[in-house]
Amino acid sequence: MKSVTIYSTPTCGFCHMAKEYLKSKKIEFKEVDVSTSLDGLNWIMNHTGQTGVPVLNIGEEIIVGFDRPAIDKALAE
């Protein structure tokens, strides 16, 4: 099983949707709240060049935004 980390904020609707989607698929994930974690914010800036959330790190794949097809593909590979 690939490791899954989601970088999010408490007020982000798409972040909540992404987390609920992962839960519905019974995928365990680590959550990093970038509104309180400077390390998490720096990680997404360094890996995506932006500060938008959600950012999902699935294995070696980085997905910006709540993109169901991309999430499914990354989980399946």
URRA-V11583 format. One record per helix or strand. SS is the DSSP state (hx for helix, st for strand). FROM is the first residue (numbers start at 1). LEN is the number of residues. If there is no record, write none. Layout:
SS;FROM;LEN  SS;FROM;LEN
//
This chain:
st;4;5  hx;13;12  st;30;4  hx;38;11  st;55;4  st;61;4  hx;68;9
//
